[in-house]
Amino acid sequence: MSEPVTTDNVSLVRATRSDAIVNLAKMPRGLILLICLFLHTGLTACSSRPAAEQPTRELTLPFISTADLHWIGTRIFKNETGGQARNLTYWGAGEDFPSLGIGHFIWFPDGVDAPFDETFPALVDYLKVHNSVCAPTPTWVESLTPFAAPWQDKQTFDQALDSDELMALRQWLAGTTVQQAQFIATNFERRWRELDLSVAEKEPLTDLLQKLIATPQGLFAAIDYFNFKGLGTNPRERYAEQGWGLL
């Protein structure tokens, strides 16, 4: 019998992924690029979709079918929540904010200034435009002014886990997996295009990423890493004096 998934398992998954990222950060960039090319070659061989022959100089998402978005979203959901719907609304020990949705999008309570990128408000705005009428935004979320997480600490949040508000929020988040996956992919494309690097630095990396994201597997690898650790351009996000992220 397999071990049941708990919030402790979520913490273990996060810790394991963080250790892997720290080890990856110590590797030379050239070696990392070779690994990416190797993985891309293997993934392309397994995919029925040919890679773009001439990648654009600006990163451009390929067409992503609803089936592929569902596959990508399900994988991200399992990575972030341990596959438990209850963990779509999660507040980690020692953190100052909840993490919500399949990508554990951060939502700051009023007055919190943590050194991370807040992403839940942008997700809500995206879903208002791209979501089906079959899964409307919960009324209590729409009515918040200001739009800040209404729990001031983890204890208050945990006490509200079985409240009507959080149950409605989980139901909404569970019903928008495809749209959340699309949001992560679109946000990745936008953030990469806004990246402030010289042409000589950015174009080779863009070409490499364009090849990598040509398959659903490669796209998942890129945006899952980006969603978990960002691009690495936030000067406040540091571990042992080192930035983390895709770059």
Stockholm file with secondary structure:
# STOCKHOLM 1.0

chainA/1-247         MSEPVTTDNVSLVRATRSDAIVNLAKMPRGLILLICLFLHTGLTACSSRPAAEQPTRELTLPFISTADLHWIGTRIFKNETGGQARNLTYWGAGEDFPSLGIGHFIWFPDGVDAPFDETFPALVDYLKVHNSVCAPTPTWVESLTPFAAPWQDKQTFDQALDSDELMALRQWLAGTTVQQAQFIATNFERRWRELDLSVAEKEPLTDLLQKLIATPQGLFAAIDYFNFKGLGTNPRERYAEQGWGLL
#=GR chainA/1-247 SS CCCCCCHHHHHHHHHHHHHHHHHHHTSCHHHHHHHHHHHHHHHHHHCSSCCCSSCCSSCCCCCCCHHHHHHHHHHHHHHHHTTCGGGGEECCTTCSSCEETTTTEECCBTTCCCSSCCCHHHHHHHHHHHSCTTSCCCHHHHTCSSCSBSCSSHHHHHHTTTSHHHHHHHHHHHTTHHHHHHHHHHHHHHHHHTCCCCHHHHHHHHHHHHHHTTSHHHHHHHHHHHHHHCCSCCTTCEETTEECSCC
#=GC SS_cons         CCCCCCHHHHHHHHHHHHHHHHHHHTSCHHHHHHHHHHHHHHHHHHCSSCCCSSCCSSCCCCCCCHHHHHHHHHHHHHHHHTTCGGGGEECCTTCSSCEETTTTEECCBTTCCCSSCCCHHHHHHHHHHHSCTTSCCCHHHHTCSSCSBSCSSHHHHHHTTTSHHHHHHHHHHHTTHHHHHHHHHHHHHHHHHTCCCCHHHHHHHHHHHHHHTTSHHHHHHHHHHHHHHCCSCCTTCEETTEECSCC
//
